[in-house]
Amino acid sequence: MTVQKFHRAFGVYGIYARDGKLLVILKNGGPYIHRYDLPGGSLEDGESLQEAMKREFLEETGVEIEIEENIGVTDFKLPWEWRGFTNVHHIAVYYSVRKIGGGIVVPEQFEGQDSLGAVWVSEDDVSMENASPLVLKAFEWLRTGGLGEAVVYDEWEVLSGK
């Protein structure tokens, strides 16, 4: 039996929905590469959760946001071989957000930038094959008002070369 070694990833993520669609980014790195993902990410040193949410959303989409509410926290586990780890345990804090300025732009590319830009998608547009667990969970929240249970994706495939 292979011993699993989990990398714990922690981040903040924004749900910005309009007309039945969700604003997502096209991911350019990590276990969700080449998939739709929610705008958001890790905290910088000394940053609060809300500060990180506003910064990440602006960096990845060009949209300036205001936080409406903290929806909750959930987590995902999936296979991802990276730096000696066999899996990732992704802990995600979800916020509902609304636009207060800016507009969708192609994001500036810099070290650590993993967004290729933002697009609007409907729930019919997404699946496990083209979206991260965060996006699937966001649509669950939009449908039900709850985040439900943590999800383990034993058969997760990290996409490459698309």
TIKEDO-292697 format. One record per atom (N, C-alpha, C, CB): residue number from 1; atom name; x, y, z. Coordinates in nm, 2 decimals, padded with zeros to 4 digits, always signed. Each point is the difference from the previous one (the first is absolute). Glycine has a CB too. Layout:
R    k   a    east   north      up
R  NUM  CA       X       Y       Z
...
//
This chain:
R    k   a    east   north      up
R    1   N  +00.08  -00.12  +00.00
R    1  CA  -00.08  +00.12  +00.00
R    1   C  +00.09  +00.12  +00.00
R    1  CB  -00.19  -00.12  +00.12
R    2   N  +00.16  +00.22  -00.21
R    2  CA  +00.08  +00.12  -00.01
R    2   C  -00.05  +00.10  +00.11
R    2  CB  +00.03  -00.04  -00.25
R    3   N  +00.07  +00.10  +00.32
R    3  CA  -00.03  +00.10  +00.10
R    3   C  -00.04  +00.13  -00.07
R    3  CB  +00.16  -00.12  +00.17
R    4   N  -00.27  +00.17  -00.13
R    4  CA  -00.04  +00.13  -00.06
R    4   C  +00.06  +00.12  +00.08
R    4  CB  -00.21  -00.11  -00.09
R    5   N  +00.26  +00.21  +00.02
R    5  CA  +00.05  +00.11  +00.07
R    5   C  -00.07  +00.13  -00.06
R    5  CB  +00.23  -00.11  +00.03
R    6   N  -00.30  +00.17  +00.06
R    6  CA  -00.09  +00.11  -00.04
R    6   C  +00.06  +00.14  +00.02
R    6  CB  -00.19  -00.14  +00.06
R    7   N  +00.18  +00.22  -00.17
R    7  CA  +00.03  +00.14  +00.00
R    7   C  -00.12  +00.07  +00.04
R    7  CB  +00.18  -00.02  -00.18
R    8   N  -00.18  +00.10  +00.29
R    8  CA  -00.11  +00.08  +00.04
R    8   C  +00.00  +00.14  -00.07
R    8  CB  -00.01  -00.12  +00.22
R    9   N  -00.09  +00.14  -00.30
R    9  CA  -00.01  +00.13  -00.07
R    9   C  -00.12  +00.08  +00.06
R    9  CB  +00.10  -00.09  -00.21
R   10   N  -00.08  +00.21  +00.25
R   10  CA  -00.11  +00.08  +00.06
R   10   C  -00.02  +00.13  -00.08
R   10  CB  +00.05  -00.09  +00.23
R   11   N  -00.18  +00.12  -00.26
R   11  CA  -00.02  +00.12  -00.08
R   11   C  -00.14  +00.05  +00.02
R   11  CB  +00.16  -00.08  -00.17
R   12   N  -00.18  +00.20  +00.12
R   12  CA  -00.13  +00.07  +00.00
R   12   C  -00.05  +00.01  -00.14
R   12  CB  +00.06  +00.13  +00.21
R   13   N  -00.19  -00.14  -00.23
R   13  CA  -00.06  -00.01  -00.14
R   13   C  -00.13  +00.08  +00.00
R   13  CB  +00.12  -00.22  -00.04
R   14   N  -00.14  +00.29  -00.08
R   14  CA  -00.12  +00.08  -00.01
R   14   C  -00.10  -00.05  -00.10
R   14  CB  +00.14  +00.19  +00.06
R   15   N  -00.27  -00.19  -00.02
R   15  CA  -00.11  -00.04  -00.09
R   15   C  -00.06  +00.13  -00.04
R   15  CB  -00.04  -00.22  +00.12
R   16   N  +00.05  +00.25  -00.25
R   16  CA  -00.06  +00.12  -00.06
R   16   C  -00.09  -00.06  -00.11
R   16  CB  +00.19  +00.16  +00.05
R   17   N  -00.32  -00.16  -00.03
R   17  CA  -00.10  -00.05  -00.09
R   17   C  -00.09  +00.11  -00.05
R   17  CB  +00.01  -00.22  +00.12
R   18   N  -00.05  +00.20  -00.25
R   18  CA  -00.08  +00.10  -00.07
R   18   C  -00.08  -00.08  -00.11
R   18  CB  +00.16  +00.20  +00.05
R   19   N  -00.29  -00.18  -00.05
R   19  CA  -00.09  -00.06  -00.10
R   19   C  +00.03  -00.15  -00.02
R   19  CB  +00.00  +00.22  -00.12
R   20   N  +00.01  -00.29  +00.23
R   20  CA  +00.02  -00.15  +00.00
R   20   C  +00.14  -00.04  -00.04
R   20  CB  -00.24  -00.01  -00.05
R   21   N  +00.33  +00.10  +00.04
R   21  CA  +00.14  -00.03  -00.04
R   21   C  +00.09  +00.04  +00.11
R   21  CB  -00.05  +00.03  -00.24
R   22   N  +00.17  -00.10  +00.24
R   22  CA  +00.10  +00.02  +00.10
R   22   C  +00.13  +00.05  -00.06
R   22  CB  -00.10  -00.18  +00.14
R   23   N  +00.16  +00.28  -00.09
R   23  CA  +00.13  +00.05  -00.05
R   23   C  +00.11  -00.09  +00.05
R   23  CB  -00.09  +00.24  -00.01
R   24   N  +00.16  -00.30  -00.08
R   24  CA  +00.11  -00.09  +00.03
R   24   C  +00.12  +00.04  -00.08
R   24  CB  -00.16  -00.19  +00.04
R   25   N  +00.28  +00.13  +00.00
R   25  CA  +00.12  +00.03  -00.07
R   25   C  +00.04  -00.13  -00.07
R   25  CB  +00.07  +00.17  +00.17
R   26   N  +00.02  -00.15  -00.27
R   26  CA  +00.06  -00.12  -00.07
R   26   C  +00.13  -00.02  +00.07
R   26  CB  -00.11  +00.05  -00.22
R   27   N  +00.13  -00.16  +00.28
R   27  CA  +00.11  -00.03  +00.09
R   27   C  +00.12  -00.04  -00.08
R   27  CB  -00.15  -00.08  +00.18
R   28   N  +00.27  +00.13  -00.14
R   28  CA  +00.12  -00.02  -00.07
R   28   C  +00.11  -00.07  +00.08
R   28  CB  -00.05  +00.20  -00.13
R   29   N  +00.01  -00.27  +00.24
R   29  CA  +00.09  -00.06  +00.09
R   29   C  -00.07  -00.09  +00.11
R   29  CB  +00.17  +00.19  -00.05
R   30   N  -00.09  -00.26  +00.12
R   30  CA  -00.05  -00.08  +00.11
R   30   C  -00.08  -00.12  -00.04
R   30  CB  +00.00  +00.20  +00.13
R   31   N  -00.07  -00.26  -00.04
R   31  CA  -00.08  -00.12  -00.03
R   31   C  -00.12  +00.02  -00.09
R   31  CB  +00.08  -00.09  +00.22
R   32   N  -00.12  +00.22  -00.23
R   32  CA  -00.12  +00.04  -00.08
R   32   C  +00.04  +00.06  -00.14
R   32  CB  -00.13  +00.03  +00.21
R   33   N  +00.26  -00.05  -00.25
R   33  CA  +00.05  +00.06  -00.12
R   33   C  -00.09  -00.04  -00.12
R   33  CB  +00.23  -00.01  +00.09
R   34   N  -00.26  +00.10  -00.18
R   34  CA  -00.08  -00.02  -00.12
R   34   C  -00.15  -00.03  +00.03
R   34  CB  +00.20  -00.09  -00.11
R   35   N  -00.24  +00.14  +00.23
R   35  CA  -00.14  -00.01  +00.04
R   35   C  -00.05  +00.14  +00.04
R   35  CB  +00.03  -00.24  +00.07
R   36   N  -00.16  +00.25  -00.06
R   36  CA  -00.06  +00.12  +00.06
R   36   C  +00.02  -00.01  +00.15
R   36  CB  -00.17  +00.02  -00.19
R   37   N  +00.20  +00.09  +00.25
R   37  CA  +00.01  +00.01  +00.15
R   37   C  -00.06  +00.13  +00.05
R   37  CB  +00.22  -00.14  -00.01
R   38   N  -00.24  +00.15  +00.14
R   38  CA  -00.05  +00.12  +00.06
R   38   C  +00.11  +00.10  +00.01
R   38  CB  -00.18  -00.13  +00.12
R   39   N  +00.15  +00.26  -00.13
R   39  CA  +00.11  +00.10  +00.03
R   39   C  +00.03  -00.01  +00.15
R   39  CB  -00.08  +00.15  -00.19
R   40   N  +00.20  -00.14  +00.22
R   40  CA  +00.04  -00.01  +00.14
R   40   C  +00.14  -00.06  +00.02
R   40  CB  -00.24  -00.01  +00.06
R   41   N  +00.28  -00.02  +00.06
R   41  CA  +00.13  -00.06  +00.02
R   41   C  +00.05  +00.02  +00.14
R   41  CB  +00.04  +00.03  -00.24
R   42   N  +00.09  -00.05  +00.25
R   42  CA  +00.07  +00.01  +00.13
R   42   C  +00.01  +00.14  +00.06
R   42  CB  +00.12  -00.21  -00.07
R   43   N  -00.10  +00.21  +00.20
R   43  CA  +00.03  +00.13  +00.07
R   43   C  +00.15  +00.03  -00.01
R   43  CB  -00.19  -00.04  +00.15
R   44   N  +00.22  +00.17  -00.16
R   44  CA  +00.13  +00.05  +00.01
R   44   C  +00.03  +00.03  +00.14
R   44  CB  +00.00  +00.10  -00.23
R   45   N  +00.13  -00.09  +00.27
R   45  CA  +00.03  +00.03  +00.14
R   45   C  -00.07  +00.12  +00.05
R   45  CB  +00.22  -00.10  -00.04
R   46   N  -00.28  +00.08  +00.16
R   46  CA  -00.07  +00.11  +00.07
R   46   C  -00.14  +00.03  -00.05
R   46  CB  +00.22  +00.09  +00.04
R   47   N  -00.26  -00.15  -00.15
R   47  CA  -00.13  +00.03  -00.06
R   47   C  -00.12  -00.07  +00.07
R   47  CB  +00.12  +00.03  -00.22
R   48   N  -00.23  +00.04  +00.23
R   48  CA  -00.12  -00.06  +00.06
R   48   C  -00.07  -00.08  -00.11
R   48  CB  -00.02  +00.19  +00.17
R   49   N  -00.07  -00.27  -00.14
R   49  CA  -00.08  -00.08  -00.09
R   49   C  -00.07  +00.09  -00.10
R   49  CB  -00.03  -00.18  +00.17
R   50   N  -00.03  +00.29  -00.12
R   50  CA  -00.07  +00.09  -00.09
R   50   C  +00.09  +00.08  -00.09
R   50  CB  -00.18  +00.01  +00.17
R   51   N  +00.29  +00.03  -00.12
R   51  CA  +00.10  +00.07  -00.08
R   51   C  +00.05  -00.09  -00.11
R   51  CB  +00.07  +00.14  +00.19
R   52   N  -00.04  -00.26  -00.16
R   52  CA  +00.05  -00.10  -00.10
R   52   C  -00.11  -00.02  -00.11
R   52  CB  +00.15  -00.11  +00.17
R   53   N  -00.27  +00.10  -00.13
R   53  CA  -00.11  -00.03  -00.09
R   53   C  -00.01  +00.12  -00.10
R   53  CB  -00.13  -00.13  +00.17
R   54   N  +00.13  +00.25  -00.12
R   54  CA  -00.01  +00.12  -00.09
R   54   C  +00.12  +00.01  -00.09
R   54  CB  -00.13  +00.12  +00.17
R   55   N  +00.25  -00.15  -00.12
R   55  CA  +00.12  +00.01  -00.09
R   55   C  +00.00  -00.11  -00.10
R   55  CB  +00.13  +00.10  +00.19
R   56   N  -00.15  -00.22  -00.15
R   56  CA  +00.00  -00.11  -00.10
R   56   C  -00.11  +00.01  -00.11
R   56  CB  +00.09  -00.15  +00.19
R   57   N  -00.20  +00.20  -00.15
R   57  CA  -00.11  +00.01  -00.10
R   57   C  +00.04  +00.11  -00.10
R   57  CB  -00.17  -00.07  +00.17
R   58   N  +00.22  +00.18  -00.13
R   58  CA  +00.05  +00.11  -00.09
R   58   C  +00.11  -00.05  -00.08
R   58  CB  -00.07  +00.17  +00.16
R   59   N  +00.17  -00.24  -00.11
R   59  CA  +00.12  -00.04  -00.07
R   59   C  -00.04  -00.10  -00.11
R   59  CB  +00.14  +00.03  +00.20
R   60   N  -00.24  -00.12  -00.17
R   60  CA  -00.03  -00.11  -00.09
R   60   C  -00.11  +00.04  -00.11
R   60  CB  +00.07  -00.16  +00.18
R   61   N  -00.15  +00.26  -00.15
R   61  CA  -00.11  +00.03  -00.09
R   61   C  +00.00  +00.15  -00.05
R   61  CB  -00.13  -00.18  +00.12
R   62   N  +00.18  +00.27  -00.04
R   62  CA  -00.01  +00.14  -00.03
R   62   C  -00.12  +00.06  +00.06
R   62  CB  +00.12  -00.04  -00.21
R   63   N  -00.20  -00.04  +00.29
R   63  CA  -00.12  +00.05  +00.06
R   63   C  +00.03  +00.04  +00.15
R   63  CB  -00.15  -00.14  -00.16
R   64   N  +00.11  +00.26  +00.20
R   64  CA  +00.01  +00.04  +00.14
R   64   C  -00.13  -00.04  +00.07
R   64  CB  +00.16  +00.19  -00.06
R   65   N  -00.14  -00.26  +00.17
R   65  CA  -00.12  -00.05  +00.07
R   65   C  -00.02  +00.05  +00.14
R   65  CB  +00.03  -00.20  -00.14
R   66   N  -00.15  +00.18  +00.19
R   66  CA  -00.03  +00.02  +00.14
R   66   C  -00.06  -00.14  +00.04
R   66  CB  -00.05  +00.26  -00.02
R   67   N  +00.09  -00.29  +00.14
R   67  CA  -00.05  -00.13  +00.06
R   67   C  -00.14  +00.02  +00.06
R   67  CB  +00.24  -00.07  +00.05
R   68   N  -00.33  -00.02  -00.09
R   68  CA  -00.13  +00.00  +00.05
R   68   C  -00.01  -00.08  +00.13
R   68  CB  -00.09  +00.03  -00.24
R   69   N  +00.14  -00.15  +00.23
R   69  CA  -00.01  -00.09  +00.12
R   69   C  +00.10  -00.11  -00.01
R   69  CB  -00.24  +00.06  +00.03
R   70   N  +00.28  -00.11  +00.09
R   70  CA  +00.08  -00.12  +00.00
R   70   C  -00.09  -00.11  +00.00
R   70  CB  +00.18  +00.11  +00.14
R   71   N  -00.18  -00.19  -00.25
R   71  CA  -00.09  -00.11  -00.02
R   71   C  +00.04  -00.12  +00.09
R   71  CB  -00.04  +00.07  -00.23
R   72   N  +00.17  -00.10  +00.24
R   72  CA  +00.04  -00.11  +00.09
R   72   C  +00.13  -00.06  -00.05
R   72  CB  -00.23  -00.05  +00.05
R   73   N  +00.27  -00.06  +00.00
R   73  CA  +00.12  -00.07  -00.03
R   73   C  -00.03  -00.14  -00.03
R   73  CB  +00.13  +00.15  +00.15
R   74   N  -00.06  -00.20  -00.25
R   74  CA  -00.01  -00.14  -00.04
R   74   C  +00.14  -00.05  -00.05
R   74  CB  -00.25  +00.02  -00.06
R   75   N  +00.26  -00.15  +00.04
R   75  CA  +00.13  -00.04  -00.05
R   75   C  -00.01  -00.12  -00.10
R   75  CB  +00.10  +00.07  +00.22
R   76   N  +00.01  -00.09  -00.29
R   76  CA  +00.00  -00.10  -00.10
R   76   C  +00.13  -00.07  +00.01
R   76  CB  -00.14  +00.13  -00.16
R   77   N  +00.14  -00.26  +00.13
R   77  CA  +00.12  -00.08  +00.00
R   77   C  +00.01  -00.07  -00.14
R   77  CB  +00.00  -00.04  +00.25
R   78   N  +00.12  +00.05  -00.31
R   78  CA  +00.02  -00.07  -00.13
R   78   C  +00.14  -00.03  -00.03
R   78  CB  -00.20  +00.13  -00.08
R   79   N  +00.23  -00.22  -00.01
R   79  CA  +00.13  -00.04  -00.03
R   79   C  +00.07  +00.11  -00.08
R   79  CB  -00.06  -00.24  +00.00
R   80   N  +00.19  +00.27  +00.04
R   80  CA  +00.08  +00.10  -00.07
R   80   C  +00.14  -00.02  +00.04
R   80  CB  -00.19  +00.17  -00.01
R   81   N  +00.27  -00.22  -00.08
R   81  CA  +00.14  -00.02  +00.03
R   81   C  +00.08  +00.13  -00.02
R   81  CB  -00.02  -00.24  -00.06
R   82   N  +00.07  +00.30  +00.17
R   82  CA  +00.07  +00.13  -00.01
R   82   C  +00.09  +00.01  +00.12
R   82  CB  -00.20  +00.10  -00.12
R   83   N  +00.33  -00.08  +00.09
R   83  CA  +00.10  +00.03  +00.10
R   83   C  +00.00  -00.11  +00.11
R   83  CB  -00.02  +00.25  -00.05
R   84   N  +00.01  -00.37  +00.01
R   84  CA  +00.01  -00.11  +00.09
R   84   C  -00.14  -00.04  +00.07
R   84  CB  +00.23  +00.07  +00.04
R   85   N  -00.33  +00.01  -00.07
R   85  CA  -00.13  -00.03  +00.05
R   85   C  -00.07  -00.09  -00.10
R   85  CB  -00.01  +00.22  +00.13
R   86   N  -00.09  -00.30  -00.08
R   86  CA  -00.08  -00.09  -00.08
R   86   C  -00.14  +00.05  -00.02
R   86  CB  +00.14  -00.19  +00.08
R   87   N  -00.18  +00.28  +00.01
R   87  CA  -00.14  +00.05  +00.00
R   87   C  +00.00  +00.15  +00.05
R   87  CB  -00.09  -00.23  +00.04
R   88   N  -00.02  +00.29  -00.07
R   88  CA  -00.02  +00.14  +00.05
R   88   C  -00.13  -00.01  +00.09
R   88  CB  +00.11  +00.11  -00.20
R   89   N  -00.10  -00.04  +00.31
R   89  CA  -00.12  +00.02  +00.08
R   89   C  -00.03  +00.15  +00.00
R   89  CB  +00.05  -00.20  +00.16
R   90   N  -00.15  +00.24  -00.24
R   90  CA  -00.02  +00.14  -00.03
R   90   C  -00.12  +00.05  +00.09
R   90  CB  +00.08  -00.03  -00.24
R   91   N  -00.04  +00.13  +00.32
R   91  CA  -00.10  +00.06  +00.10
R   91   C  -00.04  +00.13  -00.06
R   91  CB  +00.10  -00.12  +00.20
R   92   N  -00.23  +00.14  -00.22
R   92  CA  -00.04  +00.12  -00.07
R   92   C  -00.11  +00.08  +00.08
R   92  CB  +00.05  -00.12  -00.22
R   93   N  -00.02  +00.25  +00.24
R   93  CA  -00.10  +00.09  +00.06
R   93   C  -00.07  +00.07  -00.12
R   93  CB  +00.15  +00.03  +00.21
R   94   N  -00.28  -00.04  -00.20
R   94  CA  -00.09  +00.05  -00.11
R   94   C  -00.06  +00.13  +00.04
R   94  CB  -00.04  -00.23  -00.08
R   95   N  +00.04  +00.33  -00.01
R   95  CA  -00.07  +00.13  +00.02
R   95   C  -00.09  +00.02  -00.11
R   95  CB  +00.19  +00.09  +00.13
R   96   N  -00.31  -00.03  -00.11
R   96  CA  -00.08  +00.06  -00.11
R   96   C  +00.05  +00.14  -00.01
R   96  CB  -00.21  -00.15  +00.04
R   97   N  +00.23  +00.19  -00.17
R   97  CA  +00.05  +00.13  -00.02
R   97   C  -00.08  +00.07  -00.11
R   97  CB  +00.23  -00.08  +00.06
R   98   N  -00.22  +00.22  -00.06
R   98  CA  -00.06  +00.07  -00.11
R   98   C  +00.10  +00.10  -00.05
R   98  CB  -00.23  -00.02  +00.10
R   99   N  +00.21  +00.06  -00.23
R   99  CA  +00.09  +00.09  -00.07
R   99   C  -00.03  +00.14  +00.05
R   99  CB  +00.00  -00.15  -00.20
R  100   N  +00.11  +00.23  +00.22
R  100  CA  -00.01  +00.14  +00.04
R  100   C  +00.08  +00.08  -00.10
R  100  CB  -00.04  -00.06  +00.24
R  101   N  +00.12  +00.00  -00.33
R  101  CA  +00.08  +00.08  -00.09
R  101   C  +00.08  -00.10  -00.09
R  101  CB  +00.02  +00.19  +00.16
R  102   N  +00.05  -00.12  -00.25
R  102  CA  +00.08  -00.08  -00.10
R  102   C  -00.08  -00.08  -00.10
R  102  CB  +00.17  -00.02  +00.18
R  103   N  -00.10  -00.06  -00.25
R  103  CA  -00.07  -00.08  -00.10
R  103   C  +00.09  -00.12  -00.04
R  103  CB  -00.13  +00.20  -00.08
R  104   N  +00.08  -00.30  +00.02
R  104  CA  +00.08  -00.11  -00.04
R  104   C  +00.11  +00.04  -00.10
R  104  CB  -00.20  -00.15  +00.03
R  105   N  +00.32  +00.11  +00.01
R  105  CA  +00.12  +00.03  -00.08
R  105   C  +00.09  -00.13  +00.00
R  105  CB  -00.01  +00.25  +00.06
R  106   N  +00.10  -00.25  -00.16
R  106  CA  +00.10  -00.11  +00.00
R  106   C  +00.10  +00.03  +00.11
R  106  CB  -00.03  -00.05  -00.25
R  107   N  +00.04  -00.03  +00.35
R  107  CA  +00.09  +00.03  +00.12
R  107   C  +00.15  +00.01  -00.04
R  107  CB  -00.17  -00.11  +00.15
R  108   N  +00.23  +00.20  -00.07
R  108  CA  +00.15  +00.02  -00.01
R  108   C  +00.06  -00.14  +00.04
R  108  CB  -00.01  +00.25  +00.04
R  109   N  +00.11  -00.29  -00.12
R  109  CA  +00.07  -00.12  +00.03
R  109   C  +00.12  +00.02  +00.08
R  109  CB  -00.09  -00.10  -00.21
R  110   N  +00.10  +00.04  +00.33
R  110  CA  +00.12  +00.01  +00.09
R  110   C  +00.01  -00.13  +00.07
R  110  CB  -00.03  +00.25  +00.03
R  111   N  +00.15  -00.27  +00.04
R  111  CA  +00.02  -00.12  +00.07
R  111   C  -00.11  -00.02  +00.10
R  111  CB  +00.25  +00.02  -00.03
R  112   N  -00.31  -00.14  +00.02
R  112  CA  -00.11  -00.03  +00.09
R  112   C  -00.14  +00.03  -00.05
R  112  CB  +00.16  +00.04  +00.18
R  113   N  -00.16  +00.03  -00.30
R  113  CA  -00.13  +00.03  -00.06
R  113   C  -00.05  -00.13  -00.07
R  113  CB  +00.06  +00.25  -00.03
R  114   N  -00.17  -00.31  +00.06
R  114  CA  -00.05  -00.12  -00.06
R  114   C  -00.13  +00.02  -00.07
R  114  CB  +00.12  -00.13  +00.17
R  115   N  -00.16  +00.25  -00.20
R  115  CA  -00.12  +00.03  -00.08
R  115   C  +00.04  +00.05  -00.14
R  115  CB  -00.13  +00.06  +00.21
R  116   N  +00.06  -00.12  -00.31
R  116  CA  +00.02  +00.04  -00.14
R  116   C  -00.11  +00.10  -00.04
R  116  CB  +00.11  -00.21  -00.05
R  117   N  -00.20  +00.24  +00.15
R  117  CA  -00.11  +00.09  -00.03
R  117   C  -00.13  -00.06  +00.05
R  117  CB  +00.12  +00.09  -00.20
R  118   N  -00.23  +00.00  +00.20
R  118  CA  -00.13  -00.04  +00.05
R  118   C  -00.10  -00.01  -00.10
R  118  CB  +00.06  +00.11  +00.21
R  119   N  -00.15  -00.20  -00.19
R  119  CA  -00.12  -00.03  -00.09
R  119   C  -00.12  -00.03  +00.08
R  119  CB  +00.15  -00.08  -00.18
R  120   N  -00.27  +00.10  +00.12
R  120  CA  -00.12  -00.03  +00.06
R  120   C  -00.04  -00.14  -00.04
R  120  CB  -00.08  +00.24  +00.01
R  121   N  +00.03  -00.33  +00.08
R  121  CA  -00.04  -00.13  -00.03
R  121   C  -00.13  -00.03  +00.07
R  121  CB  +00.24  -00.08  -00.04
R  122   N  -00.32  +00.00  -00.02
R  122  CA  -00.12  -00.05  +00.07
R  122   C  +00.02  -00.14  +00.05
R  122  CB  -00.15  +00.13  -00.15
R  123   N  +00.07  -00.18  +00.24
R  123  CA  +00.02  -00.13  +00.05
R  123   C  +00.00  -00.11  -00.11
R  123  CB  -00.12  +00.08  +00.21
R  124   N  +00.05  -00.06  -00.31
R  124  CA  +00.00  -00.10  -00.11
R  124   C  +00.13  +00.00  -00.08
R  124  CB  -00.24  +00.04  -00.02
R  125   N  +00.32  +00.07  +00.04
R  125  CA  +00.13  +00.01  -00.07
R  125   C  +00.11  -00.08  +00.07
R  125  CB  -00.07  +00.22  -00.08
R  126   N  +00.05  -00.26  +00.21
R  126  CA  +00.11  -00.05  +00.08
R  126   C  -00.02  -00.15  +00.04
R  126  CB  +00.04  +00.22  +00.09
R  127   N  +00.07  -00.29  -00.07
R  127  CA  +00.00  -00.14  +00.04
R  127   C  +00.13  -00.03  +00.06
R  127  CB  -00.15  -00.07  -00.19
R  128   N  +00.17  -00.05  +00.24
R  128  CA  +00.13  -00.04  +00.07
R  128   C  +00.11  +00.00  -00.11
R  128  CB  -00.13  -00.14  +00.17
R  129   N  +00.10  +00.13  -00.29
R  129  CA  +00.10  +00.00  -00.11
R  129   C  +00.05  +00.14  -00.03
R  129  CB  -00.11  -00.20  -00.09
R  130   N  +00.04  +00.31  +00.12
R  130  CA  +00.04  +00.13  -00.03
R  130   C  +00.00  +00.10  +00.11
R  130  CB  -00.08  -00.05  -00.23
R  131   N  +00.04  +00.01  +00.35
R  131  CA  -00.01  +00.10  +00.11
R  131   C  +00.06  -00.06  +00.13
R  131  CB  -00.21  +00.10  -00.11
R  132   N  +00.26  -00.01  +00.19
R  132  CA  +00.05  -00.04  +00.13
R  132   C  -00.11  -00.04  +00.10
R  132  CB  +00.20  +00.15  -00.04
R  133   N  -00.17  -00.22  +00.14
R  133  CA  -00.10  -00.03  +00.10
R  133   C  -00.06  +00.13  +00.06
R  133  CB  +00.12  -00.22  +00.06
R  134   N  -00.04  +00.33  -00.05
R  134  CA  -00.05  +00.12  +00.06
R  134   C  -00.12  +00.06  -00.09
R  134  CB  +00.23  +00.04  +00.09
R  135   N  -00.22  -00.05  -00.22
R  135  CA  -00.11  +00.05  -00.09
R  135   C  -00.12  -00.09  +00.02
R  135  CB  +00.17  +00.09  -00.16
R  136   N  -00.15  -00.22  +00.16
R  136  CA  -00.11  -00.09  +00.02
R  136   C  -00.08  +00.02  +00.13
R  136  CB  +00.12  -00.17  -00.14
R  137   N  -00.04  +00.20  +00.25
R  137  CA  -00.05  +00.03  +00.13
R  137   C  -00.07  +00.13  +00.00
R  137  CB  +00.17  -00.14  +00.11
R  138   N  -00.12  +00.24  -00.18
R  138  CA  -00.07  +00.13  -00.01
R  138   C  -00.13  -00.01  -00.07
R  138  CB  +00.22  +00.11  -00.02
R  139   N  -00.23  -00.19  -00.08
R  139  CA  -00.14  -00.02  -00.06
R  139   C  -00.09  -00.08  +00.09
R  139  CB  +00.11  +00.00  -00.23
R  140   N  -00.06  -00.09  +00.31
R  140  CA  -00.08  -00.07  +00.10
R  140   C  -00.06  +00.11  +00.10
R  140  CB  +00.14  -00.21  -00.02
R  141   N  -00.05  +00.30  +00.06
R  141  CA  -00.04  +00.11  +00.09
R  141   C  -00.11  +00.08  -00.06
R  141  CB  +00.22  +00.00  +00.11
R  142   N  -00.20  +00.04  -00.24
R  142  CA  -00.10  +00.08  -00.07
R  142   C  -00.13  -00.07  -00.01
R  142  CB  +00.18  +00.11  -00.13
R  143   N  -00.18  -00.24  +00.11
R  143  CA  -00.12  -00.08  -00.01
R  143   C  -00.07  -00.03  +00.13
R  143  CB  +00.10  -00.11  -00.19
R  144   N  -00.02  +00.08  +00.30
R  144  CA  -00.06  -00.05  +00.12
R  144   C  +00.01  +00.10  +00.12
R  144  CB  +00.05  -00.22  -00.08
R  145   N  +00.04  +00.32  +00.07
R  145  CA  +00.03  +00.08  +00.12
R  145   C  +00.09  -00.05  +00.10
R  145  CB  -00.22  +00.09  -00.04
R  146   N  +00.28  -00.21  +00.01
R  146  CA  +00.09  -00.07  +00.09
R  146   C  +00.13  -00.05  -00.07
R  146  CB  -00.20  -00.06  +00.15
R  147   N  +00.30  +00.04  -00.08
R  147  CA  +00.13  -00.05  -00.06
R  147   C  +00.01  -00.15  +00.01
R  147  CB  +00.11  +00.21  +00.06
R  148   N  -00.20  -00.27  +00.02
R  148  CA  +00.00  -00.15  +00.01
R  148   C  +00.13  -00.05  +00.07
R  148  CB  -00.14  -00.01  -00.20
R  149   N  +00.16  -00.12  +00.18
R  149  CA  +00.12  -00.06  +00.06
R  149   C  +00.12  +00.01  -00.08
R  149  CB  -00.15  -00.16  +00.10
R  150   N  +00.27  +00.13  -00.03
R  150  CA  +00.12  +00.00  -00.07
R  150   C  +00.00  -00.11  -00.11
R  150  CB  +00.12  +00.08  +00.21
R  151   N  -00.04  -00.06  -00.31
R  151  CA  +00.00  -00.10  -00.11
R  151   C  +00.14  -00.06  -00.02
R  151  CB  -00.19  +00.13  -00.11
R  152   N  +00.19  -00.26  +00.09
R  152  CA  +00.13  -00.07  -00.03
R  152   C  -00.01  -00.04  -00.15
R  152  CB  +00.04  -00.08  +00.25
R  153   N  +00.05  +00.12  -00.33
R  153  CA  +00.01  -00.04  -00.14
R  153   C  +00.11  -00.10  -00.02
R  153  CB  -00.10  +00.23  -00.07
R  154   N  +00.08  -00.36  +00.09
R  154  CA  +00.10  -00.10  -00.01
R  154   C  +00.05  -00.01  -00.14
R  154  CB  -00.10  -00.12  +00.19
R  155   N  +00.02  +00.14  -00.29
R  155  CA  +00.03  -00.02  -00.14
R  155   C  +00.03  +00.13  -00.07
R  155  CB  -00.14  -00.20  +00.00
R  156   N  +00.18  +00.31  +00.07
R  156  CA  +00.03  +00.13  -00.06
R  156   C  +00.12  -00.02  -00.10
R  156  CB  -00.09  +00.12  +00.21
R  157   N  +00.07  -00.05  -00.32
R  157  CA  +00.11  +00.00  -00.10
R  157   C  +00.05  +00.14  -00.02
R  157  CB  -00.09  -00.20  -00.12
R  158   N  +00.22  +00.23  +00.14
R  158  CA  +00.06  +00.13  -00.02
R  158   C  +00.02  +00.00  -00.15
R  158  CB  +00.11  +00.02  +00.23
R  159   N  -00.17  +00.08  -00.30
R  159  CA  +00.01  +00.01  -00.14
R  159   C  +00.13  +00.07  -00.04
R  159  CB  -00.24  +00.02  -00.02
R  160   N  +00.30  -00.06  -00.09
R  160  CA  +00.12  +00.06  -00.05
R  160   C  +00.00  +00.00  -00.15
R  160  CB  +00.13  -00.09  +00.20
R  161   N  -00.06  +00.19  -00.26
R  161  CA  +00.02  +00.01  -00.14
R  161   C  -00.12  +00.03  -00.08
R  161  CB  +00.18  -00.16  +00.03
R  162   N  -00.28  +00.22  +00.02
R  162  CA  -00.12  +00.04  -00.08
R  162   C  +00.02  +00.12  -00.08
R  162  CB  -00.14  -00.10  +00.17
//
